[in-house]
Amino acid sequence: MDRSDLNFFKDELLKHQKDLVRLMEISEESRAPVELDQTTQGRLSRQDALIQQEMAKETGRRRQIDMTRIEAALKRIESEDFGYCASCDEEIPKERLRLDPAIAICINCAK
């Protein structure tokens, strides 16, 4: 993989990382503790708020996993290991990396 390919993937990863940070900041309020005071809202509203909070927490957890994958991919670029399967050390096709630049394993190992 040449330097222009690496720069392309690095730019894509950095853009995705920036988007995730922005989304995590926006959704932080959704993960806040739910007010359980019965005098301010009804039982169904509280249940709905708790469900929404749990969904927001799960979304946040998945975004954090994506951030970790992106950071690992950026480290692989710096160490010149990017584009090679972490399991079998074979080259990962560029088409696969274009779909997900943070991917660390080839399609054969993913199966």
matplotlib code that plots the C-alpha trace (Angstrom):
import matplotlib.pyplot as plt

x = [0.0, 1.5, 1.6, -1.4, -3.5, -2.4, -3.1, -6.6, -7.4, -5.9, -8.1, -11.2, -10.4, -9.8, -13.1, -15.0, -13.3, -14.3, -17.9, -18.0, -16.7, -19.3, -22.1, -20.9, -20.9, -24.4, -25.8, -24.3, -27.5, -29.5, -27.3, -27.9, -29.8, -33.5, -35.6, -37.8, -39.9, -43.6, -44.8, -43.1, -44.0, -46.1, -45.1, -45.2, -43.1, -40.5, -40.5, -40.1, -37.3, -35.5, -35.8, -34.4, -31.6, -30.6, -30.7, -28.5, -26.0, -25.8, -25.3, -22.6, -20.9, -20.9, -19.5, -16.7, -15.9, -15.7, -13.4, -11.1, -11.1, -10.3, -7.4, -6.0, -6.2, -4.4, -1.7, -1.4, -0.9, 1.9, 3.6, 3.2, 1.1, -2.1, -3.7, -2.4, -4.6, -3.9, -4.6, -2.9, -0.7, -2.1, -2.8, -6.4, -7.9, -8.4, -12.0, -12.6, -10.7, -12.7, -15.9, -14.4, -10.9, -10.8, -11.1, -8.2, -8.7, -9.2, -12.4, -11.1, -10.2, -13.5, -15.4]
y = [0.0, 3.3, 6.6, 8.1, 5.2, 5.4, 9.2, 8.5, 6.0, 8.1, 11.1, 8.9, 7.6, 11.1, 12.3, 9.4, 10.0, 13.7, 12.8, 10.3, 12.8, 15.3, 12.7, 11.6, 15.2, 15.8, 12.6, 13.1, 14.6, 11.5, 9.3, 11.5, 9.9, 9.9, 11.9, 9.5, 12.0, 10.9, 14.4, 15.8, 13.0, 9.9, 6.3, 5.7, 8.8, 7.6, 4.2, 5.8, 8.0, 4.9, 3.0, 6.1, 6.4, 2.7, 3.0, 6.1, 4.3, 1.4, 3.8, 5.5, 2.1, 1.3, 4.6, 4.1, 0.7, 2.5, 5.1, 2.4, 0.6, 3.9, 4.7, 1.2, 1.7, 5.0, 3.4, 0.6, 3.4, 4.9, 1.6, 0.6, -2.4, -1.0, -3.0, -6.3, -8.8, -8.9, -12.6, -14.1, -11.1, -11.3, -8.1, -6.9, -5.9, -2.1, -2.6, -4.1, -1.2, 1.3, -0.1, 0.0, 1.5, 0.5, -3.2, -5.2, -8.7, -10.1, -11.6, -15.2, -14.7, -12.9, -16.0]
z = [0.0, -1.0, 1.0, -0.8, 0.2, 3.8, 3.8, 2.3, 5.0, 7.8, 6.7, 6.6, 10.1, 11.5, 9.9, 11.5, 14.8, 14.7, 13.9, 16.8, 19.3, 18.2, 18.5, 21.9, 23.1, 21.8, 23.3, 26.7, 28.1, 27.0, 29.3, 32.4, 35.3, 35.0, 37.5, 39.4, 41.2, 40.8, 41.4, 38.3, 35.8, 35.5, 35.7, 31.9, 31.2, 33.7, 32.1, 28.7, 30.0, 31.5, 28.2, 26.3, 28.8, 28.3, 24.6, 24.8, 27.0, 24.6, 21.7, 23.7, 24.4, 20.7, 19.8, 22.3, 20.8, 17.4, 18.8, 20.2, 16.8, 15.0, 17.5, 16.9, 13.2, 13.4, 15.5, 12.8, 10.2, 12.2, 12.8, 9.1, 10.1, 8.5, 5.8, 7.1, 9.0, 12.7, 12.7, 9.7, 8.6, 5.0, 3.2, 3.6, 0.2, -0.3, -1.1, 2.4, 4.0, 2.0, 3.6, 7.1, 7.4, 11.1, 10.3, 11.6, 10.0, 6.6, 5.3, 5.7, 9.3, 9.9, 8.8]

ax = plt.figure().add_subplot(projection="3d")
ax.plot(x, y, z, "-o")
ax.set_aspect("equal")
plt.show()
